[in-house]
Amino acid sequence: EVEACIRPERIVLHAQPVERGNVLQAVVSGVIYFGDHLRLRCTIEGQPEATVKLPLGGHETAARGDSVLLYAAEEHLRVYL
């Protein structure tokens, strides 16, 4: 078993299916407005809650209760044994 970590601003949110690896299904459990961006709290089954930094004015948006896909590019992951 390993643990992988990623910065909230490096996670890409998708509302529709994407064909690439490192995609996790999540549900938005909360949205916090930070002025220039939103912080999404996302629940991933069997995992700790994930935080996603979502710039305002971007293409994707989400509301509490939405089902979303979270993409983490390999080059941004930090893996710990």
mmCIF file of the N, C-alpha and C atoms, coordinates in Angstrom:
data_MODEL
# 
_entry.id   MODEL 
# 
loop_
_atom_site.group_PDB 
_atom_site.id 
_atom_site.type_symbol 
_atom_site.label_atom_id 
_atom_site.label_alt_id 
_atom_site.label_comp_id 
_atom_site.label_asym_id 
_atom_site.label_entity_id 
_atom_site.label_seq_id 
_atom_site.pdbx_PDB_ins_code 
_atom_site.Cartn_x 
_atom_site.Cartn_y 
_atom_site.Cartn_z 
_atom_site.occupancy 
_atom_site.B_iso_or_equiv 
_atom_site.pdbx_formal_charge 
_atom_site.auth_seq_id 
_atom_site.auth_comp_id 
_atom_site.auth_asym_id 
_atom_site.auth_atom_id 
_atom_site.pdbx_PDB_model_num 
ATOM 1   N N  . GLU A 1 1  ? 0.827   -1.184 0.000   1.00 0.00 ? 1  GLU A N  1 
ATOM 2   C CA . GLU A 1 1  ? 0.000   0.000  0.000   1.00 0.00 ? 1  GLU A CA 1 
ATOM 3   C C  . GLU A 1 1  ? 0.865   1.240  0.000   1.00 0.00 ? 1  GLU A C  1 
ATOM 4   N N  . VAL A 1 2  ? 0.415   2.264  -0.697  1.00 0.00 ? 2  VAL A N  1 
ATOM 5   C CA . VAL A 1 2  ? 1.098   3.551  -0.733  1.00 0.00 ? 2  VAL A CA 1 
ATOM 6   C C  . VAL A 1 2  ? 0.070   4.656  -0.514  1.00 0.00 ? 2  VAL A C  1 
ATOM 7   N N  . GLU A 1 3  ? 0.565   5.831  -0.206  1.00 0.00 ? 3  GLU A N  1 
ATOM 8   C CA . GLU A 1 3  ? -0.294  7.006  -0.077  1.00 0.00 ? 3  GLU A CA 1 
ATOM 9   C C  . GLU A 1 3  ? 0.147   8.023  -1.112  1.00 0.00 ? 3  GLU A C  1 
ATOM 10  N N  . ALA A 1 4  ? -0.815  8.565  -1.848  1.00 0.00 ? 4  ALA A N  1 
ATOM 11  C CA . ALA A 1 4  ? -0.506  9.583  -2.854  1.00 0.00 ? 4  ALA A CA 1 
ATOM 12  C C  . ALA A 1 4  ? -1.143  10.898 -2.427  1.00 0.00 ? 4  ALA A C  1 
ATOM 13  N N  . CYS A 1 5  ? -0.382  11.977 -2.553  1.00 0.00 ? 5  CYS A N  1 
ATOM 14  C CA . CYS A 1 5  ? -0.863  13.317 -2.199  1.00 0.00 ? 5  CYS A CA 1 
ATOM 15  C C  . CYS A 1 5  ? -0.722  14.244 -3.401  1.00 0.00 ? 5  CYS A C  1 
ATOM 16  N N  . ILE A 1 6  ? -1.599  15.245 -3.438  1.00 0.00 ? 6  ILE A N  1 
ATOM 17  C CA . ILE A 1 6  ? -1.570  16.220 -4.526  1.00 0.00 ? 6  ILE A CA 1 
ATOM 18  C C  . ILE A 1 6  ? -2.110  17.541 -3.994  1.00 0.00 ? 6  ILE A C  1 
ATOM 19  N N  . ARG A 1 7  ? -1.591  18.650 -4.497  1.00 0.00 ? 7  ARG A N  1 
ATOM 20  C CA . ARG A 1 7  ? -2.056  19.978 -4.096  1.00 0.00 ? 7  ARG A CA 1 
ATOM 21  C C  . ARG A 1 7  ? -3.473  20.208 -4.639  1.00 0.00 ? 7  ARG A C  1 
ATOM 22  N N  . PRO A 1 8  ? -4.347  20.890 -3.879  1.00 0.00 ? 8  PRO A N  1 
ATOM 23  C CA . PRO A 1 8  ? -5.728  21.129 -4.321  1.00 0.00 ? 8  PRO A CA 1 
ATOM 24  C C  . PRO A 1 8  ? -5.839  21.841 -5.668  1.00 0.00 ? 8  PRO A C  1 
ATOM 25  N N  . GLU A 1 9  ? -4.891  22.729 -5.983  1.00 0.00 ? 9  GLU A N  1 
ATOM 26  C CA . GLU A 1 9  ? -4.957  23.464 -7.253  1.00 0.00 ? 9  GLU A CA 1 
ATOM 27  C C  . GLU A 1 9  ? -4.513  22.611 -8.443  1.00 0.00 ? 9  GLU A C  1 
ATOM 28  N N  . ARG A 1 10 ? -3.938  21.447 -8.187  1.00 0.00 ? 10 ARG A N  1 
ATOM 29  C CA . ARG A 1 10 ? -3.482  20.554 -9.267  1.00 0.00 ? 10 ARG A CA 1 
ATOM 30  C C  . ARG A 1 10 ? -4.540  19.539 -9.686  1.00 0.00 ? 10 ARG A C  1 
ATOM 31  N N  . ILE A 1 11 ? -5.620  19.444 -8.938  1.00 0.00 ? 11 ILE A N  1 
ATOM 32  C CA . ILE A 1 11 ? -6.701  18.507 -9.264  1.00 0.00 ? 11 ILE A CA 1 
ATOM 33  C C  . ILE A 1 11 ? -7.609  19.164 -10.301 1.00 0.00 ? 11 ILE A C  1 
ATOM 34  N N  . VAL A 1 12 ? -7.948  18.409 -11.335 1.00 0.00 ? 12 VAL A N  1 
ATOM 35  C CA . VAL A 1 12 ? -8.832  18.908 -12.392 1.00 0.00 ? 12 VAL A CA 1 
ATOM 36  C C  . VAL A 1 12 ? -10.200 18.257 -12.216 1.00 0.00 ? 12 VAL A C  1 
ATOM 37  N N  . LEU A 1 13 ? -11.230 19.090 -12.221 1.00 0.00 ? 13 LEU A N  1 
ATOM 38  C CA . LEU A 1 13 ? -12.598 18.629 -12.030 1.00 0.00 ? 13 LEU A CA 1 
ATOM 39  C C  . LEU A 1 13 ? -13.253 18.377 -13.374 1.00 0.00 ? 13 LEU A C  1 
ATOM 40  N N  . HIS A 1 14 ? -13.938 17.257 -13.499 1.00 0.00 ? 14 HIS A N  1 
ATOM 41  C CA . HIS A 1 14 ? -14.694 16.927 -14.705 1.00 0.00 ? 14 HIS A CA 1 
ATOM 42  C C  . HIS A 1 14 ? -16.108 16.515 -14.300 1.00 0.00 ? 14 HIS A C  1 
ATOM 43  N N  . ALA A 1 15 ? -17.100 17.022 -15.003 1.00 0.00 ? 15 ALA A N  1 
ATOM 44  C CA . ALA A 1 15 ? -18.480 16.635 -14.751 1.00 0.00 ? 15 ALA A CA 1 
ATOM 45  C C  . ALA A 1 15 ? -18.885 15.449 -15.622 1.00 0.00 ? 15 ALA A C  1 
ATOM 46  N N  . GLN A 1 16 ? -18.176 15.256 -16.742 1.00 0.00 ? 16 GLN A N  1 
ATOM 47  C CA . GLN A 1 16 ? -18.465 14.175 -17.683 1.00 0.00 ? 16 GLN A CA 1 
ATOM 48  C C  . GLN A 1 16 ? -17.314 13.171 -17.675 1.00 0.00 ? 16 GLN A C  1 
ATOM 49  N N  . PRO A 1 17 ? -17.569 11.916 -18.051 1.00 0.00 ? 17 PRO A N  1 
ATOM 50  C CA . PRO A 1 17 ? -16.499 10.910 -18.094 1.00 0.00 ? 17 PRO A CA 1 
ATOM 51  C C  . PRO A 1 17 ? -15.338 11.331 -18.993 1.00 0.00 ? 17 PRO A C  1 
ATOM 52  N N  . VAL A 1 18 ? -14.140 10.969 -18.571 1.00 0.00 ? 18 VAL A N  1 
ATOM 53  C CA . VAL A 1 18 ? -12.923 11.231 -19.341 1.00 0.00 ? 18 VAL A CA 1 
ATOM 54  C C  . VAL A 1 18 ? -12.173 9.915  -19.504 1.00 0.00 ? 18 VAL A C  1 
ATOM 55  N N  . GLU A 1 19 ? -11.452 9.796  -20.594 1.00 0.00 ? 19 GLU A N  1 
ATOM 56  C CA . GLU A 1 19 ? -10.707 8.569  -20.857 1.00 0.00 ? 19 GLU A CA 1 
ATOM 57  C C  . GLU A 1 19 ? -9.238  8.780  -20.555 1.00 0.00 ? 19 GLU A C  1 
ATOM 58  N N  . ARG A 1 20 ? -8.881  8.663  -19.290 1.00 0.00 ? 20 ARG A N  1 
ATOM 59  C CA . ARG A 1 20 ? -7.501  8.754  -18.844 1.00 0.00 ? 20 ARG A CA 1 
ATOM 60  C C  . ARG A 1 20 ? -7.414  8.123  -17.467 1.00 0.00 ? 20 ARG A C  1 
ATOM 61  N N  . GLY A 1 21 ? -6.198  7.823  -17.040 1.00 0.00 ? 21 GLY A N  1 
ATOM 62  C CA . GLY A 1 21 ? -5.998  7.220  -15.724 1.00 0.00 ? 21 GLY A CA 1 
ATOM 63  C C  . GLY A 1 21 ? -6.050  8.261  -14.619 1.00 0.00 ? 21 GLY A C  1 
ATOM 64  N N  . ASN A 1 22 ? -5.941  7.798  -13.397 1.00 0.00 ? 22 ASN A N  1 
ATOM 65  C CA . ASN A 1 22 ? -5.918  8.657  -12.201 1.00 0.00 ? 22 ASN A CA 1 
ATOM 66  C C  . ASN A 1 22 ? -7.170  9.509  -12.048 1.00 0.00 ? 22 ASN A C  1 
ATOM 67  N N  . VAL A 1 23 ? -8.328  8.922  -12.338 1.00 0.00 ? 23 VAL A N  1 
ATOM 68  C CA . VAL A 1 23 ? -9.600  9.624  -12.186 1.00 0.00 ? 23 VAL A CA 1 
ATOM 69  C C  . VAL A 1 23 ? -10.381 8.940  -11.073 1.00 0.00 ? 23 VAL A C  1 
ATOM 70  N N  . LEU A 1 24 ? -10.842 9.755  -10.122 1.00 0.00 ? 24 LEU A N  1 
ATOM 71  C CA . LEU A 1 24 ? -11.610 9.239  -8.996  1.00 0.00 ? 24 LEU A CA 1 
ATOM 72  C C  . LEU A 1 24 ? -13.023 9.806  -9.025  1.00 0.00 ? 24 LEU A C  1 
ATOM 73  N N  . GLN A 1 25 ? -14.007 8.953  -8.746  1.00 0.00 ? 25 GLN A N  1 
ATOM 74  C CA . GLN A 1 25 ? -15.398 9.386  -8.630  1.00 0.00 ? 25 GLN A CA 1 
ATOM 75  C C  . GLN A 1 25 ? -15.577 9.994  -7.238  1.00 0.00 ? 25 GLN A C  1 
ATOM 76  N N  . ALA A 1 26 ? -16.208 11.163 -7.165  1.00 0.00 ? 26 ALA A N  1 
ATOM 77  C CA . ALA A 1 26 ? -16.404 11.846 -5.886  1.00 0.00 ? 26 ALA A CA 1 
ATOM 78  C C  . ALA A 1 26 ? -17.753 12.553 -5.875  1.00 0.00 ? 26 ALA A C  1 
ATOM 79  N N  . VAL A 1 27 ? -18.183 12.936 -4.669  1.00 0.00 ? 27 VAL A N  1 
ATOM 80  C CA . VAL A 1 27 ? -19.397 13.724 -4.492  1.00 0.00 ? 27 VAL A CA 1 
ATOM 81  C C  . VAL A 1 27 ? -19.008 14.995 -3.751  1.00 0.00 ? 27 VAL A C  1 
ATOM 82  N N  . VAL A 1 28 ? -19.469 16.141 -4.239  1.00 0.00 ? 28 VAL A N  1 
ATOM 83  C CA . VAL A 1 28 ? -19.166 17.418 -3.598  1.00 0.00 ? 28 VAL A CA 1 
ATOM 84  C C  . VAL A 1 28 ? -19.977 17.506 -2.299  1.00 0.00 ? 28 VAL A C  1 
ATOM 85  N N  . SER A 1 29 ? -19.273 17.582 -1.172  1.00 0.00 ? 29 SER A N  1 
ATOM 86  C CA . SER A 1 29 ? -19.949 17.647 0.124   1.00 0.00 ? 29 SER A CA 1 
ATOM 87  C C  . SER A 1 29 ? -20.033 19.071 0.663   1.00 0.00 ? 29 SER A C  1 
ATOM 88  N N  . GLY A 1 30 ? -19.274 19.988 0.068   1.00 0.00 ? 30 GLY A N  1 
ATOM 89  C CA . GLY A 1 30 ? -19.333 21.373 0.504   1.00 0.00 ? 30 GLY A CA 1 
ATOM 90  C C  . GLY A 1 30 ? -18.607 22.286 -0.459  1.00 0.00 ? 30 GLY A C  1 
ATOM 91  N N  . VAL A 1 31 ? -19.035 23.542 -0.518  1.00 0.00 ? 31 VAL A N  1 
ATOM 92  C CA . VAL A 1 31 ? -18.415 24.546 -1.378  1.00 0.00 ? 31 VAL A CA 1 
ATOM 93  C C  . VAL A 1 31 ? -18.138 25.780 -0.522  1.00 0.00 ? 31 VAL A C  1 
ATOM 94  N N  . ILE A 1 32 ? -16.897 26.266 -0.562  1.00 0.00 ? 32 ILE A N  1 
ATOM 95  C CA . ILE A 1 32 ? -16.509 27.455 0.196   1.00 0.00 ? 32 ILE A CA 1 
ATOM 96  C C  . ILE A 1 32 ? -16.015 28.505 -0.794  1.00 0.00 ? 32 ILE A C  1 
ATOM 97  N N  . TYR A 1 33 ? -16.581 29.701 -0.721  1.00 0.00 ? 33 TYR A N  1 
ATOM 98  C CA . TYR A 1 33 ? -16.189 30.808 -1.592  1.00 0.00 ? 33 TYR A CA 1 
ATOM 99  C C  . TYR A 1 33 ? -14.967 31.502 -0.992  1.00 0.00 ? 33 TYR A C  1 
ATOM 100 N N  . PHE A 1 34 ? -13.885 31.652 -1.772  1.00 0.00 ? 34 PHE A N  1 
ATOM 101 C CA . PHE A 1 34 ? -12.646 32.275 -1.312  1.00 0.00 ? 34 PHE A CA 1 
ATOM 102 C C  . PHE A 1 34 ? -12.314 33.549 -2.075  1.00 0.00 ? 34 PHE A C  1 
ATOM 103 N N  . GLY A 1 35 ? -13.271 34.158 -2.748  1.00 0.00 ? 35 GLY A N  1 
ATOM 104 C CA . GLY A 1 35 ? -13.025 35.405 -3.479  1.00 0.00 ? 35 GLY A CA 1 
ATOM 105 C C  . GLY A 1 35 ? -12.619 35.159 -4.923  1.00 0.00 ? 35 GLY A C  1 
ATOM 106 N N  . ASP A 1 36 ? -11.399 34.662 -5.138  1.00 0.00 ? 36 ASP A N  1 
ATOM 107 C CA . ASP A 1 36 ? -10.932 34.416 -6.505  1.00 0.00 ? 36 ASP A CA 1 
ATOM 108 C C  . ASP A 1 36 ? -11.084 32.958 -6.920  1.00 0.00 ? 36 ASP A C  1 
ATOM 109 N N  . HIS A 1 37 ? -11.508 32.098 -5.990  1.00 0.00 ? 37 HIS A N  1 
ATOM 110 C CA . HIS A 1 37 ? -11.708 30.687 -6.306  1.00 0.00 ? 37 HIS A CA 1 
ATOM 111 C C  . HIS A 1 37 ? -12.694 30.062 -5.318  1.00 0.00 ? 37 HIS A C  1 
ATOM 112 N N  . LEU A 1 38 ? -13.126 28.856 -5.661  1.00 0.00 ? 38 LEU A N  1 
ATOM 113 C CA . LEU A 1 38 ? -13.952 28.057 -4.768  1.00 0.00 ? 38 LEU A CA 1 
ATOM 114 C C  . LEU A 1 38 ? -13.110 26.911 -4.238  1.00 0.00 ? 38 LEU A C  1 
ATOM 115 N N  . ARG A 1 39 ? -13.359 26.509 -3.016  1.00 0.00 ? 39 ARG A N  1 
ATOM 116 C CA . ARG A 1 39 ? -12.770 25.288 -2.468  1.00 0.00 ? 39 ARG A CA 1 
ATOM 117 C C  . ARG A 1 39 ? -13.900 24.281 -2.358  1.00 0.00 ? 39 ARG A C  1 
ATOM 118 N N  . LEU A 1 40 ? -13.736 23.184 -3.048  1.00 0.00 ? 40 LEU A N  1 
ATOM 119 C CA . LEU A 1 40 ? -14.727 22.112 -2.992  1.00 0.00 ? 40 LEU A CA 1 
ATOM 120 C C  . LEU A 1 40 ? -14.240 21.042 -2.033  1.00 0.00 ? 40 LEU A C  1 
ATOM 121 N N  . ARG A 1 41 ? -15.081 20.638 -1.114  1.00 0.00 ? 41 ARG A N  1 
ATOM 122 C CA . ARG A 1 41 ? -14.800 19.479 -0.272  1.00 0.00 ? 41 ARG A CA 1 
ATOM 123 C C  . ARG A 1 41 ? -15.495 18.305 -0.940  1.00 0.00 ? 41 ARG A C  1 
ATOM 124 N N  . CYS A 1 42 ? -14.719 17.277 -1.270  1.00 0.00 ? 42 CYS A N  1 
ATOM 125 C CA . CYS A 1 42 ? -15.254 16.147 -2.024  1.00 0.00 ? 42 CYS A CA 1 
ATOM 126 C C  . CYS A 1 42 ? -15.080 14.856 -1.242  1.00 0.00 ? 42 CYS A C  1 
ATOM 127 N N  . THR A 1 43 ? -16.128 14.061 -1.223  1.00 0.00 ? 43 THR A N  1 
ATOM 128 C CA . THR A 1 43 ? -16.112 12.764 -0.558  1.00 0.00 ? 43 THR A CA 1 
ATOM 129 C C  . THR A 1 43 ? -15.837 11.692 -1.606  1.00 0.00 ? 43 THR A C  1 
ATOM 130 N N  . ILE A 1 44 ? -14.836 10.872 -1.319  1.00 0.00 ? 44 ILE A N  1 
ATOM 131 C CA . ILE A 1 44 ? -14.477 9.751  -2.181  1.00 0.00 ? 44 ILE A CA 1 
ATOM 132 C C  . ILE A 1 44 ? -14.677 8.490  -1.356  1.00 0.00 ? 44 ILE A C  1 
ATOM 133 N N  . GLU A 1 45 ? -15.480 7.572  -1.845  1.00 0.00 ? 45 GLU A N  1 
ATOM 134 C CA . GLU A 1 45 ? -15.829 6.380  -1.074  1.00 0.00 ? 45 GLU A CA 1 
ATOM 135 C C  . GLU A 1 45 ? -14.595 5.667  -0.533  1.00 0.00 ? 45 GLU A C  1 
ATOM 136 N N  . GLY A 1 46 ? -14.572 5.474  0.779   1.00 0.00 ? 46 GLY A N  1 
ATOM 137 C CA . GLY A 1 46 ? -13.497 4.730  1.423   1.00 0.00 ? 46 GLY A CA 1 
ATOM 138 C C  . GLY A 1 46 ? -12.201 5.503  1.581   1.00 0.00 ? 46 GLY A C  1 
ATOM 139 N N  . GLN A 1 47 ? -12.197 6.795  1.268   1.00 0.00 ? 47 GLN A N  1 
ATOM 140 C CA . GLN A 1 47 ? -10.979 7.609  1.331   1.00 0.00 ? 47 GLN A CA 1 
ATOM 141 C C  . GLN A 1 47 ? -11.227 8.853  2.185   1.00 0.00 ? 47 GLN A C  1 
ATOM 142 N N  . PRO A 1 48 ? -10.139 9.491  2.633   1.00 0.00 ? 48 PRO A N  1 
ATOM 143 C CA . PRO A 1 48 ? -10.318 10.776 3.328   1.00 0.00 ? 48 PRO A CA 1 
ATOM 144 C C  . PRO A 1 48 ? -10.903 11.814 2.376   1.00 0.00 ? 48 PRO A C  1 
ATOM 145 N N  . GLU A 1 49 ? -11.532 12.833 2.933   1.00 0.00 ? 49 GLU A N  1 
ATOM 146 C CA . GLU A 1 49 ? -12.112 13.894 2.122   1.00 0.00 ? 49 GLU A CA 1 
ATOM 147 C C  . GLU A 1 49 ? -11.019 14.612 1.320   1.00 0.00 ? 49 GLU A C  1 
ATOM 148 N N  . ALA A 1 50 ? -11.322 14.973 0.087   1.00 0.00 ? 50 ALA A N  1 
ATOM 149 C CA . ALA A 1 50 ? -10.372 15.679 -0.778  1.00 0.00 ? 50 ALA A CA 1 
ATOM 150 C C  . ALA A 1 50 ? -10.821 17.128 -0.932  1.00 0.00 ? 50 ALA A C  1 
ATOM 151 N N  . THR A 1 51 ? -9.853  18.037 -1.032  1.00 0.00 ? 51 THR A N  1 
ATOM 152 C CA . THR A 1 51 ? -10.134 19.443 -1.274  1.00 0.00 ? 51 THR A CA 1 
ATOM 153 C C  . THR A 1 51 ? -9.656  19.797 -2.678  1.00 0.00 ? 51 THR A C  1 
ATOM 154 N N  . VAL A 1 52 ? -10.516 20.472 -3.436  1.00 0.00 ? 52 VAL A N  1 
ATOM 155 C CA . VAL A 1 52 ? -10.196 20.876 -4.801  1.00 0.00 ? 52 VAL A CA 1 
ATOM 156 C C  . VAL A 1 52 ? -10.296 22.393 -4.886  1.00 0.00 ? 52 VAL A C  1 
ATOM 157 N N  . LYS A 1 53 ? -9.262  23.043 -5.416  1.00 0.00 ? 53 LYS A N  1 
ATOM 158 C CA . LYS A 1 53 ? -9.280  24.490 -5.631  1.00 0.00 ? 53 LYS A CA 1 
ATOM 159 C C  . LYS A 1 53 ? -9.755  24.740 -7.054  1.00 0.00 ? 53 LYS A C  1 
ATOM 160 N N  . LEU A 1 54 ? -10.873 25.421 -7.198  1.00 0.00 ? 54 LEU A N  1 
ATOM 161 C CA . LEU A 1 54 ? -11.500 25.632 -8.496  1.00 0.00 ? 54 LEU A CA 1 
ATOM 162 C C  . LEU A 1 54 ? -11.548 27.128 -8.800  1.00 0.00 ? 54 LEU A C  1 
ATOM 163 N N  . PRO A 1 55 ? -10.771 27.604 -9.797  1.00 0.00 ? 55 PRO A N  1 
ATOM 164 C CA . PRO A 1 55 ? -10.773 29.031 -10.124 1.00 0.00 ? 55 PRO A CA 1 
ATOM 165 C C  . PRO A 1 55 ? -12.151 29.493 -10.580 1.00 0.00 ? 55 PRO A C  1 
ATOM 166 N N  . LEU A 1 56 ? -12.514 30.708 -10.207 1.00 0.00 ? 56 LEU A N  1 
ATOM 167 C CA . LEU A 1 56 ? -13.779 31.272 -10.688 1.00 0.00 ? 56 LEU A CA 1 
ATOM 168 C C  . LEU A 1 56 ? -13.637 31.628 -12.162 1.00 0.00 ? 56 LEU A C  1 
ATOM 169 N N  . GLY A 1 57 ? -14.714 31.485 -12.912 1.00 0.00 ? 57 GLY A N  1 
ATOM 170 C CA . GLY A 1 57 ? -14.684 31.808 -14.336 1.00 0.00 ? 57 GLY A CA 1 
ATOM 171 C C  . GLY A 1 57 ? -14.159 30.677 -15.192 1.00 0.00 ? 57 GLY A C  1 
ATOM 172 N N  . GLY A 1 58 ? -13.868 29.532 -14.588 1.00 0.00 ? 58 GLY A N  1 
ATOM 173 C CA . GLY A 1 58 ? -13.393 28.383 -15.352 1.00 0.00 ? 58 GLY A CA 1 
ATOM 174 C C  . GLY A 1 58 ? -14.546 27.685 -16.053 1.00 0.00 ? 58 GLY A C  1 
ATOM 175 N N  . HIS A 1 59 ? -14.207 26.639 -16.764 1.00 0.00 ? 59 HIS A N  1 
ATOM 176 C CA . HIS A 1 59 ? -15.216 25.913 -17.536 1.00 0.00 ? 59 HIS A CA 1 
ATOM 177 C C  . HIS A 1 59 ? -16.088 25.031 -16.665 1.00 0.00 ? 59 HIS A C  1 
ATOM 178 N N  . GLU A 1 60 ? -15.513 24.408 -15.656 1.00 0.00 ? 60 GLU A N  1 
ATOM 179 C CA . GLU A 1 60 ? -16.267 23.490 -14.810 1.00 0.00 ? 60 GLU A CA 1 
ATOM 180 C C  . GLU A 1 60 ? -16.702 24.190 -13.529 1.00 0.00 ? 60 GLU A C  1 
ATOM 181 N N  . THR A 1 61 ? -17.855 23.810 -13.031 1.00 0.00 ? 61 THR A N  1 
ATOM 182 C CA . THR A 1 61 ? -18.341 24.299 -11.752 1.00 0.00 ? 61 THR A CA 1 
ATOM 183 C C  . THR A 1 61 ? -19.095 23.161 -11.088 1.00 0.00 ? 61 THR A C  1 
ATOM 184 N N  . ALA A 1 62 ? -19.317 23.279 -9.809  1.00 0.00 ? 62 ALA A N  1 
ATOM 185 C CA . ALA A 1 62 ? -19.993 22.205 -9.088  1.00 0.00 ? 62 ALA A CA 1 
ATOM 186 C C  . ALA A 1 62 ? -20.727 22.784 -7.890  1.00 0.00 ? 62 ALA A C  1 
ATOM 187 N N  . ALA A 1 63 ? -21.759 22.076 -7.482  1.00 0.00 ? 63 ALA A N  1 
ATOM 188 C CA . ALA A 1 63 ? -22.546 22.460 -6.316  1.00 0.00 ? 63 ALA A CA 1 
ATOM 189 C C  . ALA A 1 63 ? -22.605 21.278 -5.354  1.00 0.00 ? 63 ALA A C  1 
ATOM 190 N N  . ARG A 1 64 ? -22.943 21.561 -4.134  1.00 0.00 ? 64 ARG A N  1 
ATOM 191 C CA . ARG A 1 64 ? -23.059 20.515 -3.113  1.00 0.00 ? 64 ARG A CA 1 
ATOM 192 C C  . ARG A 1 64 ? -24.006 19.418 -3.592  1.00 0.00 ? 64 ARG A C  1 
ATOM 193 N N  . GLY A 1 65 ? -23.561 18.175 -3.458  1.00 0.00 ? 65 GLY A N  1 
ATOM 194 C CA . GLY A 1 65 ? -24.361 17.029 -3.879  1.00 0.00 ? 65 GLY A CA 1 
ATOM 195 C C  . GLY A 1 65 ? -24.058 16.533 -5.281  1.00 0.00 ? 65 GLY A C  1 
ATOM 196 N N  . ASP A 1 66 ? -23.327 17.320 -6.071  1.00 0.00 ? 66 ASP A N  1 
ATOM 197 C CA . ASP A 1 66 ? -22.982 16.906 -7.437  1.00 0.00 ? 66 ASP A CA 1 
ATOM 198 C C  . ASP A 1 66 ? -22.001 15.743 -7.429  1.00 0.00 ? 66 ASP A C  1 
ATOM 199 N N  . SER A 1 67 ? -22.176 14.838 -8.369  1.00 0.00 ? 67 SER A N  1 
ATOM 200 C CA . SER A 1 67 ? -21.220 13.766 -8.610  1.00 0.00 ? 67 SER A CA 1 
ATOM 201 C C  . SER A 1 67 ? -20.211 14.288 -9.628  1.00 0.00 ? 67 SER A C  1 
ATOM 202 N N  . VAL A 1 68 ? -18.917 14.174 -9.300  1.00 0.00 ? 68 VAL A N  1 
ATOM 203 C CA . VAL A 1 68 ? -17.869 14.705 -10.167 1.00 0.00 ? 68 VAL A CA 1 
ATOM 204 C C  . VAL A 1 68 ? -16.745 13.688 -10.319 1.00 0.00 ? 68 VAL A C  1 
ATOM 205 N N  . LEU A 1 69 ? -15.892 13.947 -11.288 1.00 0.00 ? 69 LEU A N  1 
ATOM 206 C CA . LEU A 1 69 ? -14.697 13.140 -11.492 1.00 0.00 ? 69 LEU A CA 1 
ATOM 207 C C  . LEU A 1 69 ? -13.486 14.027 -11.203 1.00 0.00 ? 69 LEU A C  1 
ATOM 208 N N  . LEU A 1 70 ? -12.536 13.511 -10.440 1.00 0.00 ? 70 LEU A N  1 
ATOM 209 C CA . LEU A 1 70 ? -11.333 14.254 -10.085 1.00 0.00 ? 70 LEU A CA 1 
ATOM 210 C C  . LEU A 1 70 ? -10.143 13.604 -10.768 1.00 0.00 ? 70 LEU A C  1 
ATOM 211 N N  . TYR A 1 71 ? -9.434  14.394 -11.557 1.00 0.00 ? 71 TYR A N  1 
ATOM 212 C CA . TYR A 1 71 ? -8.269  13.901 -12.283 1.00 0.00 ? 71 TYR A CA 1 
ATOM 213 C C  . TYR A 1 71 ? -6.998  14.437 -11.640 1.00 0.00 ? 71 TYR A C  1 
ATOM 214 N N  . ALA A 1 72 ? -6.051  13.526 -11.382 1.00 0.00 ? 72 ALA A N  1 
ATOM 215 C CA . ALA A 1 72 ? -4.759  13.881 -10.802 1.00 0.00 ? 72 ALA A CA 1 
ATOM 216 C C  . ALA A 1 72 ? -3.662  13.428 -11.762 1.00 0.00 ? 72 ALA A C  1 
ATOM 217 N N  . ALA A 1 73 ? -3.019  14.383 -12.428 1.00 0.00 ? 73 ALA A N  1 
ATOM 218 C CA . ALA A 1 73 ? -1.946  14.049 -13.369 1.00 0.00 ? 73 ALA A CA 1 
ATOM 219 C C  . ALA A 1 73 ? -0.763  13.442 -12.621 1.00 0.00 ? 73 ALA A C  1 
ATOM 220 N N  . GLU A 1 74 ? -0.166  12.426 -13.205 1.00 0.00 ? 74 GLU A N  1 
ATOM 221 C CA . GLU A 1 74 ? 0.937   11.704 -12.563 1.00 0.00 ? 74 GLU A CA 1 
ATOM 222 C C  . GLU A 1 74 ? 2.077   12.617 -12.135 1.00 0.00 ? 74 GLU A C  1 
ATOM 223 N N  . GLU A 1 75 ? 2.396   13.613 -12.961 1.00 0.00 ? 75 GLU A N  1 
ATOM 224 C CA . GLU A 1 75 ? 3.538   14.472 -12.650 1.00 0.00 ? 75 GLU A CA 1 
ATOM 225 C C  . GLU A 1 75 ? 3.310   15.356 -11.420 1.00 0.00 ? 75 GLU A C  1 
ATOM 226 N N  . HIS A 1 76 ? 2.057   15.472 -10.966 1.00 0.00 ? 76 HIS A N  1 
ATOM 227 C CA . HIS A 1 76 ? 1.764   16.289 -9.788  1.00 0.00 ? 76 HIS A CA 1 
ATOM 228 C C  . HIS A 1 76 ? 1.574   15.464 -8.514  1.00 0.00 ? 76 HIS A C  1 
ATOM 229 N N  . LEU A 1 77 ? 1.586   14.141 -8.641  1.00 0.00 ? 77 LEU A N  1 
ATOM 230 C CA . LEU A 1 77 ? 1.404   13.272 -7.481  1.00 0.00 ? 77 LEU A CA 1 
ATOM 231 C C  . LEU A 1 77 ? 2.695   13.112 -6.700  1.00 0.00 ? 77 LEU A C  1 
ATOM 232 N N  . ARG A 1 78 ? 2.599   13.043 -5.398  1.00 0.00 ? 78 ARG A N  1 
ATOM 233 C CA . ARG A 1 78 ? 3.715   12.688 -4.520  1.00 0.00 ? 78 ARG A CA 1 
ATOM 234 C C  . ARG A 1 78 ? 3.303   11.395 -3.838  1.00 0.00 ? 78 ARG A C  1 
ATOM 235 N N  . VAL A 1 79 ? 4.083   10.349 -4.048  1.00 0.00 ? 79 VAL A N  1 
ATOM 236 C CA . VAL A 1 79 ? 3.756   9.024  -3.540  1.00 0.00 ? 79 VAL A CA 1 
ATOM 237 C C  . VAL A 1 79 ? 4.679   8.691  -2.371  1.00 0.00 ? 79 VAL A C  1 
ATOM 238 N N  . TYR A 1 80 ? 4.064   8.226  -1.271  1.00 0.00 ? 80 TYR A N  1 
ATOM 239 C CA . TYR A 1 80 ? 4.794   7.861  -0.059  1.00 0.00 ? 80 TYR A CA 1 
ATOM 240 C C  . TYR A 1 80 ? 4.555   6.401  0.258   1.00 0.00 ? 80 TYR A C  1 
ATOM 241 N N  . LEU A 1 81 ? 5.626   5.693  0.570   1.00 0.00 ? 81 LEU A N  1 
ATOM 242 C CA . LEU A 1 81 ? 5.525   4.265  0.909   1.00 0.00 ? 81 LEU A CA 1 
ATOM 243 C C  . LEU A 1 81 ? 5.230   4.073  2.367   1.00 0.00 ? 81 LEU A C  1 
# 
